[in-house]
Amino acid sequence: MRVLKQSTAVTVLLGPFLDKTDGVTEEAGLAGAGTEISKAGAAFGAGPVLGTLDSDGWYPIALTTTHTNTLGDLTVKVHDAATHLPVWMHFTVLPANVYDALVSGSDALQVHTNEITAGLIVAGTFGAGAINAAAIADGAIDAATFAAGAIDAAAIATGAIDADALAADAAAEIADAVWDEAVAGHVTGGTFGGDVAVVGDLGNLDVAVSTRLSSAAYTAPDNASIAAILDDTGTSGVVVAAGSKTGYALTVAEHAAVADKLLGRSIAGTADGGRTVKDALRYSRNKVEITGAASPYTITVYAEDDVTPAWTGAVTTVSRDAIASMDPA
């Protein structure tokens, strides 16, 4: 039985075609005769025609990609009882990669891990030293070989990496790498790296340890009060270089803002609004009216436009001449 490559055109020889009478004489005039084919056990249908006689009763037939598109058995036959004995040939149509692996050698059979029985490959399957550095091609195993997360803590047995698993100089190399690591990349508070970053250059610590403040004499700073002061002054998080804040003065607008703030301050202190400095001064400069038919009268102190009332109050008088109004120019 011959094998064919799926969906691939191929020319094969079919024969020998022998005379029906003696079964020995080769038939020489069958070019153009039709054939029939059956794919995977299906009913026979029209196939390719016979080509020009090759020799000894053998004729070429050209199988197309349509003829070979079905995997499995493929039968080609020619039956003409009046001329020659029946001729047939069986083929097996294989997947392209299987054909290339078995016939042309240009591919390899695909063997998946799910086709290997559990426990079939164990440590004892390999000879001692069968897998070593020399057995693995350079670059065969690199980062791209492993799926993301394939090697994590769970993939390494407990104790798999210990002192014996490390080269003699590994500890020294690790220590050197730690000490040479940039401090800027390790500034998380409460960590060793963060503490070293705060200390900075350890070479600048030239005081004797005996001069340190005793723990009993240490008083923790009032961080809450400090934070409140920074918030009030708008300097929270601001780093001020030494000697950089000299020769500064308020702008005209800042002077005006201070004055406006003072005018809006309560004369009782501690807060803005209420009986403000501005309202107290309005009585001396703005329009003031005292109205009413009898005591107590109503005093109205106006805003700077002498139209809008700023505040009012009750005025109680005794029998005497009274100021009815005051309207400054």
C-alpha positions as CSV (number, residue, x, y, z in Angstrom):
1,M,0.0,0.0,0.0
2,R,1.4,3.4,-1.0
3,V,1.1,6.5,1.1
4,L,0.1,9.9,-0.3
5,K,0.3,13.5,1.1
6,Q,-3.1,15.0,1.9
7,S,-4.3,17.7,-0.6
8,T,-1.2,17.3,-2.8
9,A,-1.2,16.7,-6.5
10,V,0.9,13.6,-7.5
11,T,1.3,11.4,-10.6
12,V,1.5,7.6,-9.9
13,L,1.8,4.6,-12.2
14,L,-1.2,2.2,-12.3
15,G,-1.0,-1.3,-13.8
16,P,-0.2,-3.8,-15.1
17,F,-3.1,-3.8,-17.6
18,L,-3.2,-7.4,-19.1
19,D,-5.3,-8.9,-21.8
20,K,-8.5,-10.5,-20.6
21,T,-8.0,-13.6,-22.7
22,D,-4.5,-14.8,-21.8
23,G,-3.8,-12.6,-18.7
24,V,-0.2,-12.1,-19.9
25,T,-0.2,-9.8,-22.9
26,E,0.2,-6.1,-21.9
27,E,-2.5,-3.7,-23.2
28,A,-0.9,-0.8,-25.1
29,G,-3.8,1.3,-26.3
30,L,-5.6,2.4,-23.1
31,A,-4.4,6.1,-22.9
32,G,-7.4,8.3,-22.1
33,A,-9.4,5.5,-20.5
34,G,-11.3,6.6,-17.4
35,T,-10.7,5.4,-13.8
36,E,-12.8,5.4,-10.7
37,I,-11.8,6.4,-7.2
38,S,-13.2,5.8,-3.7
39,K,-12.2,8.0,-0.8
40,A,-12.3,6.7,2.8
41,G,-14.7,3.9,1.9
42,A,-17.2,6.0,0.1
43,A,-18.9,5.0,-3.2
44,F,-16.7,5.0,-6.4
45,G,-16.8,8.1,-8.5
46,A,-15.0,9.4,-11.6
47,G,-11.3,9.6,-11.3
48,P,-8.4,10.7,-13.5
49,V,-7.9,9.3,-17.0
50,L,-4.9,7.1,-18.0
51,G,-2.0,8.9,-19.5
52,T,0.4,7.7,-22.2
53,L,1.6,4.1,-21.8
54,D,4.8,4.0,-19.8
55,S,5.9,0.4,-20.3
56,D,4.8,-3.2,-19.7
57,G,1.2,-2.3,-19.3
58,W,1.7,0.5,-16.8
59,Y,0.0,3.9,-17.3
60,P,0.4,7.2,-15.3
61,I,-2.5,8.8,-13.7
62,A,-2.5,12.4,-12.3
63,L,-4.2,12.6,-8.9
64,T,-5.2,16.2,-8.1
65,T,-5.5,18.0,-4.7
66,T,-9.2,17.2,-4.9
67,H,-8.5,13.5,-5.3
68,T,-6.2,13.5,-2.2
69,N,-8.1,15.8,0.1
70,T,-9.6,13.1,2.3
71,L,-7.4,11.3,5.0
72,G,-7.5,7.5,5.0
73,D,-8.0,4.9,2.3
74,L,-8.0,5.9,-1.3
75,T,-8.7,3.2,-4.0
76,V,-8.3,3.7,-7.7
77,K,-9.6,1.1,-10.1
78,V,-10.1,0.4,-13.9
79,H,-12.6,-2.3,-14.9
80,D,-13.2,-3.1,-18.6
81,A,-14.3,-6.7,-18.9
82,A,-14.2,-6.6,-22.6
83,T,-10.6,-5.5,-22.9
84,H,-8.4,-6.3,-19.9
85,L,-8.4,-7.8,-16.4
86,P,-9.4,-5.6,-13.5
87,V,-6.7,-3.2,-12.2
88,W,-6.8,-1.4,-8.9
89,M,-4.4,0.1,-6.4
90,H,-4.9,1.1,-2.7
91,F,-3.4,4.2,-1.2
92,T,-3.3,5.7,2.3
93,V,-3.6,9.5,2.5
94,L,-1.6,11.0,5.4
95,P,-1.5,14.4,7.1
96,A,1.1,16.6,5.5
97,N,3.4,16.6,8.6
98,V,3.2,12.8,9.0
99,Y,4.0,12.3,5.3
100,D,6.9,14.7,5.4
101,A,8.3,13.0,8.6
102,L,7.9,9.4,7.2
103,V,8.7,9.9,3.5
104,S,10.6,13.1,2.8
105,G,12.2,13.6,6.2
106,S,11.5,17.3,6.1
107,D,9.4,17.4,9.2
108,A,9.0,15.6,12.5
109,L,6.1,13.7,14.1
110,Q,4.2,15.8,16.5
111,V,4.3,14.1,19.9
112,H,2.4,16.0,22.6
113,T,2.8,15.6,26.3
114,N,-0.9,14.6,26.7
115,E,-0.1,11.5,24.6
116,I,2.5,10.3,27.0
117,T,1.3,8.0,29.8
118,A,1.6,9.4,33.3
119,G,4.9,8.2,34.9
120,L,6.3,7.0,31.5
121,I,9.3,9.4,31.8
122,V,10.9,9.3,35.2
123,A,14.4,10.1,36.5
124,G,15.4,6.4,35.9
125,T,14.5,6.7,32.2
126,F,17.7,8.7,31.7
127,G,21.2,7.4,32.1
128,A,23.5,9.0,34.6
129,G,24.9,12.2,33.2
130,A,22.7,11.9,30.1
131,I,21.4,15.5,30.6
132,N,24.2,17.9,31.3
133,A,25.5,21.3,30.1
134,A,27.1,19.7,27.0
135,A,23.8,18.0,26.0
136,I,21.9,21.3,25.8
137,A,22.6,23.6,22.9
138,D,23.8,27.2,23.6
139,G,20.8,29.5,24.0
140,A,18.3,26.6,24.0
141,I,17.0,27.6,27.4
142,D,16.4,31.4,27.8
143,A,13.8,33.6,29.4
144,A,11.5,33.2,26.4
145,T,11.5,29.4,27.0
146,F,9.5,29.7,30.2
147,A,5.9,30.9,30.5
148,A,5.2,34.0,32.6
149,G,5.2,32.9,36.2
150,A,6.4,29.4,35.4
151,I,9.2,29.7,38.0
152,D,8.0,31.1,41.3
153,A,8.4,30.2,44.9
154,A,6.0,27.2,44.6
155,A,8.1,25.8,41.7
156,I,11.2,25.5,43.9
157,A,11.3,22.7,46.5
158,T,12.0,23.8,50.1
159,G,15.7,23.8,50.7
160,A,16.5,23.4,46.9
161,I,18.7,26.5,47.0
162,D,21.0,26.3,50.0
163,A,24.7,27.0,50.7
164,D,25.7,23.8,48.9
165,A,23.8,24.8,45.8
166,L,25.7,28.0,45.4
167,A,29.2,28.5,44.0
168,A,31.9,29.3,46.5
169,D,32.1,32.9,45.5
170,A,28.3,33.4,45.2
171,A,27.9,34.8,48.7
172,A,30.6,37.4,48.1
173,E,29.0,38.4,44.8
174,I,25.6,38.8,46.5
175,A,27.1,40.9,49.3
176,D,28.9,43.1,46.8
177,A,25.7,43.6,44.8
178,V,23.8,44.6,47.9
179,W,26.4,47.2,49.0
180,D,26.7,48.6,45.5
181,E,23.0,49.0,45.0
182,A,21.9,52.6,44.6
183,V,20.3,54.0,47.9
184,A,17.9,56.1,45.8
185,G,16.0,53.0,44.9
186,H,15.3,51.9,48.5
187,V,13.8,54.7,50.5
188,T,10.7,53.1,52.0
189,G,10.2,54.2,55.6
190,G,11.0,51.7,58.3
191,T,13.3,49.6,56.1
192,F,17.1,49.3,56.3
193,G,17.4,51.0,52.9
194,G,15.2,53.8,54.0
195,D,17.3,54.3,57.2
196,V,20.5,54.3,55.2
197,A,19.0,56.9,52.8
198,V,18.2,59.2,55.8
199,V,21.7,58.8,57.3
200,G,23.3,59.5,53.9
201,D,27.0,59.3,53.7
202,L,28.0,57.2,56.7
203,G,31.5,58.6,56.4
204,N,30.2,61.9,57.9
205,L,29.3,60.3,61.2
206,D,32.5,61.2,63.1
207,V,31.1,61.7,66.6
208,A,31.7,59.3,69.4
209,V,29.0,56.9,70.3
210,S,29.4,57.8,73.9
211,T,28.2,61.4,73.2
212,R,24.7,60.3,72.2
213,L,21.7,61.5,74.2
214,S,20.4,59.0,76.7
215,S,17.0,57.6,76.1
216,A,15.8,58.9,79.4
217,A,16.6,62.4,78.5
218,Y,15.0,62.3,75.1
219,T,11.7,64.1,74.5
220,A,9.8,63.3,71.4
221,P,8.8,66.3,69.3
222,D,5.2,67.5,69.2
223,N,4.6,66.3,65.7
224,A,0.9,67.3,65.7
225,S,1.7,70.9,66.7
226,I,4.5,71.1,64.1
227,A,2.1,69.8,61.4
228,A,-0.5,72.3,62.4
229,I,2.0,75.2,62.2
230,L,3.1,74.0,58.7
231,D,-0.5,73.8,57.5
232,D,-1.3,77.3,58.9
233,T,1.7,78.8,57.2
234,G,1.3,76.9,54.0
235,T,4.8,75.4,54.3
236,S,3.9,71.8,54.8
237,G,6.1,69.7,52.5
238,V,8.2,72.8,51.5
239,V,12.0,72.4,51.6
240,V,13.7,75.7,52.3
241,A,17.4,76.0,51.5
242,A,19.5,77.6,54.2
243,G,19.9,81.3,53.6
244,S,17.7,81.4,50.6
245,K,14.9,83.5,52.0
246,T,16.4,87.0,52.4
247,G,15.3,90.4,51.0
248,Y,11.7,89.4,50.5
249,A,8.8,92.0,50.8
250,L,5.1,91.9,50.3
251,T,3.6,93.0,47.0
252,V,1.1,95.8,46.8
253,A,-1.7,93.3,46.3
254,E,-0.4,91.3,49.4
255,H,-0.4,94.5,51.5
256,A,-4.0,95.1,50.4
257,A,-5.0,91.6,51.3
258,V,-3.6,92.0,54.8
259,A,-5.5,95.3,55.2
260,D,-8.8,93.7,53.9
261,K,-8.3,90.8,56.3
262,L,-7.9,93.1,59.2
263,L,-11.1,95.1,58.3
264,G,-13.1,91.8,58.2
265,R,-11.8,90.6,61.6
266,S,-14.2,90.6,64.6
267,I,-13.3,93.3,67.1
268,A,-13.7,90.6,69.8
269,G,-10.8,88.7,68.2
270,T,-10.3,85.0,67.5
271,A,-12.5,84.9,64.4
272,D,-13.7,86.8,61.3
273,G,-17.2,88.3,60.8
274,G,-19.7,89.5,63.4
275,R,-18.9,93.0,64.8
276,T,-16.0,93.7,62.5
277,V,-13.5,96.5,62.4
278,K,-15.1,97.7,59.1
279,D,-18.6,98.0,60.7
280,A,-17.1,100.0,63.6
281,L,-15.5,102.4,61.2
282,R,-18.6,102.8,59.0
283,Y,-20.4,104.7,61.8
284,S,-17.6,107.4,61.7
285,R,-17.5,107.8,57.9
286,N,-20.6,106.6,56.2
287,K,-24.2,107.7,56.1
288,V,-26.1,107.1,59.4
289,E,-29.9,107.5,60.0
290,I,-32.0,107.5,63.1
291,T,-35.6,106.9,62.4
292,G,-38.8,106.2,64.3
293,A,-41.7,108.1,66.0
294,A,-40.6,107.5,69.5
295,S,-37.9,106.0,71.6
296,P,-36.4,103.5,71.1
297,Y,-35.5,104.7,67.6
298,T,-33.7,102.7,64.9
299,I,-30.2,103.6,63.9
300,T,-29.1,102.5,60.4
301,V,-25.4,102.6,59.4
302,Y,-24.9,102.3,55.7
303,A,-22.2,100.7,53.6
304,E,-19.8,102.7,51.6
305,D,-22.3,103.5,48.8
306,D,-24.6,105.3,51.5
307,V,-27.5,103.2,50.1
308,T,-27.0,99.6,51.3
309,P,-27.6,99.2,55.1
310,A,-24.6,97.6,56.7
311,W,-26.0,97.2,60.2
312,T,-28.9,98.5,62.4
313,G,-29.5,99.0,66.1
314,A,-31.9,100.4,68.6
315,V,-31.4,103.9,70.0
316,T,-33.0,105.0,73.3
317,T,-33.1,108.8,74.0
318,V,-34.2,111.1,76.7
319,S,-35.9,114.5,76.1
320,R,-33.3,116.6,74.3
321,D,-32.3,117.7,70.9
322,A,-31.1,114.7,68.9
323,I,-29.1,114.3,65.7
324,A,-31.7,113.1,63.1
325,S,-29.1,112.1,60.4
326,M,-25.6,112.5,59.3
327,D,-24.8,112.3,55.6
328,P,-21.1,112.9,54.9
329,A,-20.1,114.2,51.5
